[in-house]
Amino acid sequence: MAIIKCSECGKDISDKASFCVGCGAPITAAKPFGDLDGDGKSGIGDVKAAFWKIKDQVVARAQIAAEHGKELIKSKQQRDAEAVNEMEREFGNAKPVLHSEFEQNCAKFKAALESTIDVKFAEIMRGKTDIDRFMTYVDGQILSGSVRNVFKSALGTTPPQIDAACSLSEAILAPSSEERERLIKSAVGVGGGAAGIGMIIAGVGGALGWGAGMIASVSTFFVGTSMAGPIGWGIAGIALAGTAAYFATTSNKHTDTERFLNVLKNSSSRAVDAIWSQHEEALVRALNGESAA
């Protein structure tokens, strides 16, 4: 007879006992080392028995690890989108109260940028007749180009967030699915690694009436594809087509014109939020009509 520890309570008990005298737990006699199939020998049968015994545990643990991994690699951009969605649900369309000079300057710049978009839009529409008073793809490129030029003049370059917002806006008016996918690829390339891409997608989704789930799925596509690199395009082909479908135009060109304007204004505004802390000084100078030092 040998003394062993109860696996449940740790009490010393006889290895001949059928149950623990301390906690009542049943005692299972150990099989010879390596003998998992109970035939008194160690062999291939024991390997098979070991595999089937742990298979379910391995699968369950792998699933838990995968879910945990998804949370760990969730990007800052995705969290941006989710945070913006949550704020929109809580506050609706209520305008925030601006307290700091930082916030006030940002709001003034965004208002000026929206005014620039409206003026350029009116200029484009001025030469059209009633029958063709809608934005064409070329018109959209001209209008988004005016947005890019605002930042080129102030900063000497167009920030990737602004470029991404403009490309996604142009996708609304793209004349074909191939061109739409090209624009979305371009937006992923310039915006995928940029801070705040989730905010830009939230701006696009808000303008197009997407739900929170759709905004999250599009944000995931942008971040996941950009992180995967060139190989990712082959894997993400279906996701790209699905994302492009979210930007698909309607059969009503006047409605598409309105959608394009809303997307350009909303996504550009969110892009400004994302870059403001980095470029506030230069953009305020531009807002005040001052030249860069």
N, C-alpha and C positions, 0 to 999 in steps of 0.2 A: 504494500500500500504506500502511496505517495501523497504528500500534501500539495494541493494546488490552490490557486486564488480563484474565487468566484468572479466571473467576468462582469457581473452586475454590481456587486457591492464590495468586492475585494476581500471578503472574509476568507480565512484559511479553512479549507475543507478537504475531505478525503477524495482522492480521485475515483474511488469506488462508489461515492454517493450519487444517487439519482437526482437529488435536488439540493440546493443550498439551505443549510439550517439557519442561515442569517436572514435571507430575503425570500427564500422559496423558489428562486429561479431554477429551471431545469438545467442539469449538467449533462453536456454532450461529450462523450469520450472522444479524444482526439484520434484521428486516423494516423497511420504511419506516415512520416514525412514523404510528400510527393505522391501518396496514394489517394487520389481524389475520386476515383471511380469505385473504390471499395473492394477491389479484387485482391488486395494484399500485395500487389506488385506496383512498381512504378514503370510507366511506359507511355506509348502514344495515346492510349485511352485517357490517361491522366491529363495530358496536354489538352485534348479535346474537351474534357470535363472542365478544366480550368477556364478555357476560353468561353464556354457557354455560361459558366457561373458568373463571370465578370462582365459579359457582353452588355447586359442591361444597365449595369452600373456605369460602364464606360460611356454608353450612349447618353444616359441621363446627365452625367457630368459634362460631357462635351456640349450638350445643349445649353446647360447653365453657363459654361465658359463662353460660348458663342454670344449669348445674350449679354453677358458681362462685358465682353470685348466690344460689342456694338456701342455700349455706353461709354467705354473708355476712349474710343476713337471718334465719338461724336464731335464734330468740329465746332469751333467757335462760331463759324458762320451759321450752322444749323441752330445753335443756341440763340444767335441774334434773331433769326427768323421766328423762333418759338416765343422769344421774349416780346418781340414786336406784336405778334398775333395776340398774345395774352393782354398786352396793353390796349390793343384795339378792342378786344372783347370787353375789357373793364370800363374803358372810357368812351367808346364809340367814336364819334367825330368831334368830341369836345376839344376845343383849342386849349393847349397848355398855357398856364400862366408863366410868363417869362420874367425871371427875377434878375439874373446876372447879365452883365454886359456881354458876356460870351454868348448867351442864348439870344439876346436881342440882336446882336450883330449877325448871327447865323440866320435868324428869322428874316431880317432885312435883306440879306443876300439872296435867300431863297425866293422872296417876293420879287426881287429885281430880276432873277433868273426866269421866273414864271412870266413876268411882264415881257421879257425879251422873246420868249416863246410865242406869246400872244401877238406881239407886234409882227414877228416874222411870219406867223400863220396868216395874219390879215394881209400882209404884203403878197404872199403866194396866192391867196384867194382873190385878190383884187383883179387880177387879169383873167379870171374865169367867168364863163357864162353860167346861167342858172342850171343848165343841163349837165355841166361838168364841174359843179362846185363841190368837189371832194378831193381828198389827198391821194395822189398817186405814189407809187414807190419812190420815184425820183424826188417828188415833193418832200416825202418823209426824210430822205437822205439829206436834202438841202436844209430842212428844219433841224434835224439832229446835228448836222454839221455846224449850225450856228451855235448850238449849245457847246459843242466841243471847242469852238473858237473862243468862247468866253473864257474858258480855262487856259487855253493856249496863250491868250493875250495876257492873262494875269500871272500864270505860273511858268510859261514857256513850254508847257507840255499838257497833255490831257491825262488826268489821273485814271488809272485802270478802272476804278469804280464808275466814273462818269462814262468811260468808253463802253463798259458793259451795259450800263443803263441805256445808252443810245443804240447799241446793237440789238438789244432785246426789244426796244421800241420799233426799230425798223422791221423786225421780224413780223410785226402785226400786219404790215403792208406788203410783205414779200410776195412776189408774183407766182412763186412756185414752192413746193415743199422742199425741193433741193436747196433753193436760196435761203429759205427759212432755217433749214438745218445748218447751213453754212454760217449764218449769222449767230445762231445759238452756240455753235462750236467756237466761234470767235469770242463770244461773251464768256464762255467757260474758260478759254485760254487767258483772257486778260483779267477776268474777275474772280476766277476760282480760287486763286491764292491771295486775293486781296481782302483785308479786314472789312467786314460789313456787307459781304455779298448776300448774306441772308436778309439783311434789311432791304437791299435793293429788290430781291425776289418778293419780299412782303409788299413792297410798293407796287410792283407789277401785278401781283395777285390781287391786291386791293382794288386796283384800277379795273381789272377784268372780272371782278366778282368771284374769285376763287374762294373755296373754303380753306380752313386752316390745314386740313389733311393734304389737299392738293399743293398748297404752298410748301408744306414740309417735304412732300415727295419730290417736288422740283428742286428744292434746296439741296436735298440729299443727292440728286442726280448731279447737280453742279459741282458740289464738293467731292463726291466720290469719283467722278470722271476725271477731274483735274488732278486728283491725288494719284490716280492709277497710271497716268502718263499715256504714251502712244498705244501701248497694249490695251489700255482700257477702252479705247474706241471700238475695238472689235467686240469686246464683251458688252459694251454699253450701247450697241447699235439699236437694239429694241427700245431701250430707255430713251435714247435720243429721239427716235421717231415719236414715241409717246409724249415726250416733252414738247416737241415741235407741234404736236396736235393741240396742246394747250394754247398755243399762239395762233392757231389757224384763224383765218379771216372768215367773215360771214359773207353772205351773198349781197349784202347791202353796203355799197361803197361809202355812203354817208355815215352809216354806223361805224364802219371801220375807221373812218376819219376821226370820229369822236373817241374811239377806243385808243387809237394811236396817240392823240393829244393827252388823254388821261394817263396812259402808261408813261409817256415821256416826262410829264410833269411830276408824277408820283415817284417814279424810279430815280429821276434826277434829284429830287428833293431828298430822298433817302440817301443817295450817294453823297450829297453835300454833308448830311449829318455824319456820315462815316469818315469824311476827310477833313472836317472842319478843324479839329484840334491840331492837325498837322499844318494846315494852310491858312489858318484864320488871318494872320497878319497880312499876307499878300492879297487875299481875297477882299479884305476890308479896304485896303488901298485901292483896289480896282473898283470897289463899290463907291468909293468917294472920288473917283476920277483921278487918283494920284498915280504917277508913274512909279515903277519899281526903282528902288535905290540902286 
